[in-house]
Amino acid sequence: MIALTLVAFVASIGLFRLVPQQFFPASGRLELMVDLKLTEGASLKATEAEVQRLEALLKDRVGIDNYVAYVGTGSPRFYLPLDQQCRQRVSPSSSCSPTASSRAKRCAAG
């Protein structure tokens, strides 16, 4: 019985390399993260001013569709990007959500 257990264990180690190892699925979306650091002791107001300068540079750049800034707080620790694109609507109830199938159908319908 112990020999059978050892054989099964060794076989499982050998077969483990065939199991795909990926924490998050790959995303086809290009993205760049920027950490903006000021000198030690800089105020949040000074940091916000520098972020606004950076956003002004990014605003009119060709190829940049979206950007987000976090000042005074950190970004989400885990981020799983969804490459889901919908037309923007005026109504807040028609947001595109992968968990709400009726909303997703409305987004897909255009």
C-alpha positions in Angstrom: 0.0 0.0 0.0 2.8 2.4 0.8 4.6 1.6 -2.5 1.4 2.4 -4.4 1.1 5.7 -2.6 4.7 6.6 -3.4 4.2 5.7 -7.1 1.1 7.9 -7.3 3.0 10.7 -5.6 6.0 10.5 -8.0 3.6 10.3 -11.0 1.7 13.3 -9.8 4.9 15.3 -9.6 5.8 14.3 -13.1 2.4 15.2 -14.4 2.2 18.5 -12.6 4.2 20.2 -15.4 1.3 19.7 -17.7 -1.1 21.8 -15.5 -1.3 25.4 -16.8 -0.1 27.8 -14.2 -1.6 31.2 -14.6 -3.1 33.4 -11.8 -4.9 35.9 -14.0 -5.8 35.4 -17.7 -3.7 37.4 -20.2 -5.0 40.7 -21.3 -4.7 42.0 -24.8 -5.0 45.6 -23.6 -1.9 47.8 -23.5 -1.4 49.6 -20.3 1.3 51.6 -18.4 1.5 52.3 -14.7 3.3 55.5 -13.5 4.4 56.1 -9.9 4.8 59.8 -9.3 6.9 60.5 -6.3 7.6 63.9 -4.8 10.3 64.8 -2.3 9.7 63.6 1.3 7.3 65.8 3.2 5.5 67.1 0.1 1.8 67.8 0.8 -1.1 66.1 -0.8 -2.0 69.5 -2.3 1.4 69.6 -4.0 1.1 66.0 -5.1 -2.4 66.7 -6.6 -1.0 69.7 -8.5 1.8 67.5 -10.0 -0.8 64.9 -10.9 -2.9 67.5 -12.6 0.1 68.6 -14.7 0.7 65.0 -15.7 -3.0 64.5 -16.6 -2.8 67.7 -18.7 0.0 66.1 -20.7 -1.9 62.8 -21.1 -5.2 64.4 -22.0 -4.5 65.2 -25.6 -2.1 62.4 -26.4 -3.0 60.2 -29.4 -3.5 56.6 -28.4 -4.4 57.2 -24.7 -8.0 56.3 -24.2 -8.2 56.4 -20.4 -6.2 57.2 -17.4 -6.8 57.3 -13.6 -4.9 58.8 -10.7 -4.9 58.0 -7.0 -3.7 60.7 -4.7 -3.7 60.1 -1.0 -4.7 56.5 -1.4 -3.4 53.5 -3.1 -4.7 51.8 -6.3 -6.6 48.6 -6.0 -4.3 45.8 -4.9 -5.5 43.3 -7.5 -6.7 44.5 -10.8 -8.2 42.2 -13.4 -8.7 44.2 -16.6 -11.8 43.4 -18.7 -11.5 44.2 -22.4 -15.2 45.0 -22.5 -16.1 48.1 -24.5 -19.6 49.6 -24.7 -21.0 52.9 -26.0 -21.2 55.4 -23.2 -24.8 56.1 -22.1 -26.4 58.9 -20.2 -28.4 56.7 -17.9 -26.5 55.4 -14.8 -28.6 52.3 -14.8 -27.2 51.1 -18.2 -23.7 50.5 -17.1 -21.8 47.6 -18.6 -21.3 44.9 -15.9 -20.1 41.4 -16.6 -22.2 40.1 -13.7 -25.5 41.6 -14.8 -26.4 39.7 -17.9 -29.4 42.0 -18.8 -27.1 45.1 -18.7 -24.5 43.3 -20.7 -27.0 42.4 -23.4 -28.1 46.0 -23.6 -24.5 47.1 -24.0 -23.9 44.4 -26.6 -27.0 45.5 -28.5 -25.7 49.0 -28.7 
